[in-house]
Amino acid sequence: MTDQMPDFPVLRKPVAVFDAGIGSYAAVAALQRALPKQDLIYFADRASFPYGGKSRQELLDTMKRTLTFLARFDPAAILVASNAPSITVLDDLKDMIAVPVFGVRPPVKDALQQAKGRHVAVLGVKSLVESAEMRAFAAAEAGDDVDRVHLVNASPLVDLVESGAFLFDQGGVQRQVDAFVSALDSRHTDIGAMTLSSTHLPWLRSFLERAAPGRPLLDPLERALGAIGPVAVEGRGELLGLVTENDRYMASDFQRMLERLGVVLPLHVVPRMIED
């Protein structure tokens, strides 16, 4: 990264929230409700999408660049609002900056309790569910019940969110979610609960509820938000929106998705010289 910084608005000890796309806005909205005077940064690193398709080293490099960049805003805390890097690389990076860094992790133990003796599907991106770190995490969370936990590649569902299809083609998305759940049930019988272990997946909650009625859908975000509260610093409740882009994922398309969600937030495009 270069040392040059664009002319961004000045915030007071913001909490910075980021991932590779639209998913982390849910965390921003939740923080605004819980801490209305906390200044926030919402950083959608679209140029790095998808985190779930990256190798461990690529994720490490991306997280290092992003944490270093966000540390320049003198944040009170940084939330890595993505399950894949939170599980696979975050423990290697927490000490690289003098700022509390939090992640989101699948609520396996809570899901097992809500499944009431049935099985649990951890829905996440490919790099998460195929990682040794996720298998170890699931084993530690589940204990003797680990055989009831199934790690499921839900990357096709994430794509439905990042492409904006969940907003613009809801009928087509419902058919694809129905097919996904049907295939899941054919592979793993007696699924009683699911964890939405990509920050994109809560945007599909209504589609999943129709496809899998009566099954609890657990969001990993709740535990992370509880950890941020003690380090919050009162500001003016301002929100700075930052985005990266490339030829496939343009900032203008991302702005339209936010507007379709009813979010009025001017976005500042982060120059590639900061990300490279």
C-alpha positions in Angstrom: 0.0 0.0 0.0 1.0 3.6 -0.5 1.2 6.0 2.3 -1.0 8.5 0.5 -4.6 8.8 1.8 -7.6 10.2 -0.1 -9.5 13.0 1.5 -12.0 11.0 3.6 -14.3 12.6 6.2 -12.9 12.6 9.8 -14.5 10.2 12.2 -14.0 9.8 16.0 -12.7 6.3 16.8 -15.0 4.5 14.4 -15.8 0.8 14.3 -14.7 -0.5 10.9 -16.7 -3.3 9.4 -15.7 -5.1 6.2 -16.0 -8.0 3.9 -15.9 -8.6 0.2 -19.4 -7.3 -0.6 -23.0 -6.6 0.5 -23.0 -9.1 3.3 -21.4 -7.0 6.0 -24.0 -4.2 5.7 -26.2 -6.2 8.0 -23.5 -5.8 10.7 -23.4 -2.1 10.1 -27.2 -1.8 10.5 -27.1 -3.8 13.7 -24.3 -1.7 15.1 -26.3 1.5 14.3 -29.3 0.1 16.2 -27.2 -1.0 19.2 -24.8 2.0 19.3 -26.5 5.0 17.6 -23.7 7.4 18.5 -20.8 5.2 17.4 -19.1 6.4 14.2 -18.8 3.6 11.7 -16.9 2.6 8.5 -18.5 0.2 6.1 -15.9 -1.1 3.7 -17.1 -3.3 0.9 -13.9 -4.8 -0.7 -15.6 -5.8 -3.9 -12.3 -6.0 -5.8 -11.4 -8.9 -3.6 -14.7 -10.8 -4.0 -15.0 -13.7 -3.3 -13.0 -14.3 -0.2 -14.4 -17.9 -0.3 -12.5 -18.6 -3.5 -9.1 -17.6 -2.2 -6.3 -19.8 -1.0 -5.2 -19.4 2.6 -2.2 -17.3 1.6 -4.3 -15.1 -0.6 -6.7 -14.5 2.3 -3.8 -13.7 4.6 -2.5 -11.1 2.1 -5.9 -9.6 1.6 -6.5 -9.3 5.3 -3.1 -7.8 6.0 -3.7 -5.1 3.3 -7.2 -4.3 4.6 -6.4 -4.2 8.3 -3.4 -1.9 7.6 -5.6 0.4 5.5 -8.4 0.5 8.1 -6.0 1.1 11.0 -5.2 4.5 9.4 -8.6 5.7 10.5 -7.7 5.2 14.2 -10.6 2.8 14.8 -11.9 1.7 18.2 -12.3 -1.8 16.7 -12.4 -3.7 13.4 -14.9 -6.4 12.6 -14.0 -8.9 9.9 -17.5 -9.6 8.9 -16.7 -12.8 7.0 -16.7 -16.3 8.4 -14.0 -17.7 6.1 -11.1 -15.4 7.1 -12.4 -15.3 10.7 -11.9 -19.0 11.0 -8.9 -19.6 8.8 -6.5 -16.7 9.2 -7.7 -14.2 11.8 -5.9 -15.7 14.7 -2.6 -15.2 12.7 -3.4 -11.5 12.3 -4.9 -10.2 15.5 -1.6 -8.9 16.8 -0.4 -7.1 13.6 -2.2 -3.9 14.5 -2.8 -2.2 17.9 -6.6 -2.3 17.5 -9.1 -4.9 18.7 -10.0 -7.1 15.8 -13.1 -9.3 15.9 -14.5 -11.9 13.6 -17.6 -13.9 13.0 -17.7 -17.7 13.5 -20.4 -20.3 12.9 -22.5 -20.8 16.1 -22.2 -24.6 15.9 -22.9 -25.2 19.6 -26.1 -23.1 19.6 -27.3 -24.8 16.4 -26.9 -28.2 18.0 -29.0 -27.1 20.9 -31.7 -25.8 18.7 -31.6 -28.8 16.4 -32.8 -30.9 19.5 -31.0 -34.1 18.7 -31.2 -33.7 14.9 -28.3 -32.8 12.6 -26.9 -29.3 11.8 -25.8 -27.9 8.4 -23.1 -25.2 8.5 -23.6 -23.3 5.3 -20.5 -21.4 4.2 -18.3 -20.7 1.3 -16.0 -23.4 -0.2 -12.8 -22.2 1.4 -14.4 -22.2 4.8 -16.1 -25.6 4.8 -13.2 -27.4 3.3 -10.6 -25.9 5.6 -8.8 -27.8 8.4 -9.4 -24.9 10.7 -13.2 -25.1 10.2 -13.2 -28.9 10.9 -11.2 -28.3 14.1 -13.5 -25.5 15.1 -16.6 -27.7 14.6 -15.1 -30.5 16.5 -14.2 -28.2 19.5 -17.7 -26.7 19.4 -19.6 -30.0 19.0 -17.6 -32.4 21.1 -19.2 -35.8 21.1 -21.9 -34.6 18.7 -19.5 -33.7 15.9 -20.9 -36.5 13.7 -24.2 -34.5 13.6 -22.4 -31.4 12.1 -22.2 -31.2 8.3 -20.0 -28.6 6.6 -21.9 -27.6 3.4 -20.5 -25.5 0.5 -23.1 -22.8 0.0 -21.0 -20.6 -2.4 -23.7 -20.8 -5.1 -26.1 -19.1 -2.6 -23.5 -16.4 -1.9 -23.3 -15.7 -5.6 -27.1 -15.0 -5.6 -26.6 -12.2 -3.1 -23.4 -10.7 -4.5 -24.8 -10.6 -8.1 -27.9 -8.8 -6.8 -30.2 -11.5 -8.0 -31.9 -11.7 -4.6 -33.2 -8.2 -5.3 -33.9 -8.3 -9.0 -35.0 -11.9 -9.7 -36.7 -13.2 -6.6 -38.6 -15.9 -8.3 -35.5 -17.3 -9.9 -33.6 -17.1 -6.6 -36.4 -19.0 -4.8 -36.2 -21.8 -7.3 -32.4 -22.0 -6.8 -32.7 -22.0 -3.0 -35.4 -24.7 -3.2 -33.1 -26.8 -5.3 -30.1 -26.3 -3.0 -32.1 -27.3 0.1 -33.5 -30.3 -1.7 -30.0 -31.4 -2.7 -28.8 -30.9 0.9 -31.6 -33.0 2.3 -30.8 -35.8 -0.2 -27.2 -35.9 1.0 -27.8 -35.3 4.8 -31.0 -36.6 6.2 -32.6 -35.2 9.4 -31.1 -31.6 9.2 -32.8 -29.8 12.1 -31.0 -26.4 12.0 -28.7 -24.4 9.8 -26.0 -21.8 10.4 -25.8 -18.9 7.9 -22.1 -18.9 8.0 -21.4 -16.3 5.3 -22.5 -12.8 6.0 -24.3 -12.9 2.6 -26.6 -15.7 3.6 -28.9 -13.7 6.1 -30.1 -11.8 3.0 -31.5 -15.1 1.8 -33.3 -15.8 5.1 -36.8 -15.5 3.7 -36.0 -17.7 0.8 -34.4 -20.3 3.1 -37.4 -20.2 5.5 -39.7 -21.0 2.6 -37.4 -23.8 1.3 -36.8 -25.3 4.8 -39.8 -24.3 7.0 -39.5 -24.9 10.7 -35.8 -25.2 10.9 -33.9 -22.6 12.9 -31.5 -20.5 10.9 -28.7 -19.1 13.1 -26.7 -16.0 12.3 -23.1 -15.8 13.5 -23.2 -12.0 13.7 -24.9 -11.8 17.1 -22.0 -13.0 19.2 -19.5 -10.6 17.4 -21.7 -7.6 18.0 -21.8 -8.3 21.7 -18.0 -8.3 21.9 -17.8 -4.9 20.2 -19.9 -3.0 22.8 -17.3 -2.8 25.5 -14.8 -1.1 23.3 -17.2 1.4 21.6 -16.4 5.1 21.7 -19.2 7.7 21.4 -19.0 9.9 18.4 -21.6 11.6 16.2 -23.2 8.4 14.7 -21.7 9.1 11.3 -21.2 6.4 8.7 -18.5 6.4 6.1 -19.1 4.1 3.1 -16.0 2.8 1.2 -15.9 0.4 -1.7 -13.3 -1.1 -4.1 -14.1 -2.1 -7.6 -12.8 -3.9 -10.6 -14.1 -4.5 -14.2 -16.6 -7.2 -13.0 -17.7 -5.7 -9.7 -18.3 -2.0 -10.3 -19.0 0.5 -7.5 -22.0 1.9 -9.4 -23.7 -1.6 -9.4 -23.0 -1.9 -5.7 -24.6 1.5 -5.1 -27.7 0.4 -7.0 -28.0 -2.7 -4.7 -27.8 -0.5 -1.6 -30.5 1.8 -3.0 -32.7 -1.2 -3.8 -32.4 -2.2 -0.1 -33.4 1.3 0.9 -29.9 2.3 2.0 -29.0 5.9 1.4 -25.2 5.9 1.6 -22.8 7.8 -0.7 -19.8 5.5 -1.4 -16.2 6.6 -1.7 -14.3 4.5 -4.1 -11.0 3.4 -2.6 -8.2 3.8 -5.2 -6.5 0.6 -6.3 -3.2 2.1 -5.2 -4.4 1.6 -1.6 -5.4 -2.0 -2.2 -2.5 -3.1 -4.3 
